[in-house]
């Protein structure tokens, strides 16, 4: 019984889940620029479920994305950095605002 309990506790401790994030920003972003921005986000290859919400009237937007779970880190896997997203926002003349982990 103890071995079963220990096994359950260990397996729960090593369970990794995907993490959902939101990055709010402001600035002018045309429809063409929105398409290009999403394409560049997809070029990073380690973010999934990428969505862009943008309101032209307030010139504010929100980038939603997921960082998938990775059971084991290998040398071949690219490293991701939230700073890459901030740099991408800045390259489109957007002002990064709030970065938060979304709860499910």
C-alpha positions in Angstrom: 0.0 0.0 0.0 2.8 2.4 0.8 4.5 1.7 -2.5 1.3 2.5 -4.4 0.9 5.7 -2.4 4.5 6.7 -3.1 4.1 5.9 -6.8 1.0 8.1 -7.0 2.7 11.0 -5.2 5.8 10.8 -7.4 3.8 10.6 -10.7 1.7 13.6 -9.6 4.9 15.6 -8.9 6.3 15.0 -12.4 3.2 15.8 -14.3 3.7 18.8 -16.5 0.9 20.8 -18.0 0.8 23.4 -20.7 0.8 27.0 -19.5 -1.5 29.6 -21.0 -0.4 33.3 -21.1 -1.7 36.7 -22.0 0.3 39.7 -23.1 -1.6 43.0 -23.3 -0.3 45.9 -25.4 -1.3 49.2 -27.0 -0.5 50.9 -30.3 -1.7 51.0 -33.8 -1.9 47.6 -35.6 -3.4 47.4 -39.0 -5.1 44.2 -40.3 -2.1 43.5 -42.5 0.3 44.0 -39.5 -1.9 41.7 -37.4 -1.5 38.9 -40.0 2.3 39.5 -40.1 2.5 39.6 -36.3 0.7 36.2 -36.0 3.0 34.7 -38.7 6.1 35.9 -36.8 4.7 34.5 -33.5 4.2 31.1 -35.3 7.8 31.3 -36.5 9.1 30.9 -32.9 7.8 27.3 -33.1 7.3 26.8 -29.4 4.1 28.7 -28.8 0.8 27.1 -29.6 -2.9 28.2 -29.7 -1.8 31.7 -30.7 -4.6 34.3 -30.8 -4.6 38.0 -31.2 -7.5 40.2 -30.0 -7.3 43.8 -31.1 -9.7 46.8 -30.9 -9.0 49.5 -33.5 -11.0 52.1 -31.6 -9.0 51.9 -28.4 -5.8 50.7 -30.1 -5.3 48.1 -27.4 -4.8 44.4 -27.9 -4.1 41.1 -26.2 -2.0 38.3 -27.4 -3.0 34.9 -26.1 -0.8 31.8 -26.4 0.2 28.5 -24.8 3.6 27.1 -24.0 3.1 23.4 -24.3 4.3 20.9 -21.7 7.6 19.4 -22.4 8.2 16.0 -20.6 12.0 16.3 -21.0 14.3 19.1 -22.0 16.7 18.1 -24.7 19.5 20.0 -26.3 17.7 20.1 -29.7 14.7 21.9 -28.2 14.7 25.7 -28.8 14.6 27.8 -25.7 11.7 30.2 -25.4 11.9 33.6 -23.8 9.1 36.0 -23.1 11.6 38.7 -24.0 11.3 37.4 -27.6 7.6 38.3 -27.6 8.3 41.7 -26.0 10.9 42.4 -28.8 8.4 41.4 -31.4 5.8 43.8 -30.0 8.4 46.6 -30.0 9.4 45.8 -33.6 5.8 46.5 -34.6 5.9 49.8 -32.6 3.6 48.4 -30.0 3.9 49.2 -26.3 4.0 46.1 -24.1 1.8 46.3 -21.1 0.8 43.4 -18.8 2.0 39.8 -19.1 0.1 37.3 -17.0 -0.4 33.5 -16.8 -4.1 32.7 -17.5 -6.0 30.3 -15.4 -8.2 27.7 -16.9 
